[in-house]
């Protein structure tokens, strides 16, 4: 359960920092070990520290999706 708490706290901190510093809405996925995910975005970052990998990406706005 401690591992789940660490990844949960990490993703919320990353999301808050990205939205405050870069603007826009960001989604963040954090997991221990490998994972696979497909996104439609132009701004993203993936970082691994220890065995936790976090992937943050900016949501596309409606105008860009059309």
Buried (B, 14 or more C-beta within 10 A) or exposed (E): EEEEEBBEEBBEEBBEEBBEEEEEEBBBBBBEEEEEEEEEEEEEBEEEEEEBBBBBBBBBEEEEEE
